[in-house]
Amino acid sequence: MSRSVWTETFRVRTSDADLFGLARLDALFSCFQEAAGHHAQELGVGRVALGAHGCFWVLSRCWMQIEQYPAWGQEFVVRTWPQGVHRLFAMRHFRLLDPAGGEFGSGISAWVVLDAAKRRPVRPGPFLEHIVMPNESKVEGGILEKQDSAQEMRQLRVVTVPYSDLDVNQHVNNAAYVRWILDSFGQGQHEMEQIRSIRIDYLAETLLGEHISIQAQSRRPFGNQTIVGLRTPPAQSVFQAEVAWQHRVC
């Protein structure tokens, strides 16, 4: 019998840690993605099962908040579960726990089933109707409302999509966009601040060799900031993120 709530233990590897010896945000995204994928497989709706219908999962939106980043070598647990369907979105919540069970982060994600040939979404309900929702306290927050339109942006840099950022779906992996955001700021910024939370919406596929302009709103220190990725040319949004910065806690 499949488990309605999935727990999986990870360790912060050397390649996951930043210059402060803490897990990078993109590494935490990757761990959540792994846990979500393994749980989908356990529930009978994983990559192979959807592939038999000519479909695959993509992460469409995700909000993650981090109270304390785990350190290099530290183990932590991803606890995740399905939280129903809203229109084209299959919702999934998660909590990040330390070895003693204390919560240091949490989040909400919205996934979409794409037709592999047409690259268009299909309704997830028929794939998920057999799944029993767990009796689990939901994570408070929301990602169903669209983000406000980005205004008064300035370019931080241009990314040329490298081979190493692609995944098995032949497009840029969701965690790579988070890494692009981190890499768009210098060491001085990261020494002073760290990301407390991020809401990121994935708006279009990005492919090998494409040029993506990373742009951001100006802001006051320790405030919120809108960051977008625009495919050039033409100017098409491929992601939009709302990032909340805080004073670095090492």
Secondary structure, DSSP 8 states (H G I E B T S, - for coil): ---SSEEEEEE--GGGB-TTSBB-HHHHHHHHHHHHHHHHHHTT-SHHHHHTTTEEEEEEEEEEEESS--BTT-EEEEEEEEEEEETTEEEEEEEEE-TTS-EEEEEEEEEEEEETTTTEEE-SHHHHTT---------S----S------SEEEEEEEE--GGGB-TTSSB-HHHHHHHHHHTS-HHHHHHEEEEEEEEEE-S---TT-EEEEEEE---TTSEEEEEEEEETTTEEEEEEEEEEEE---
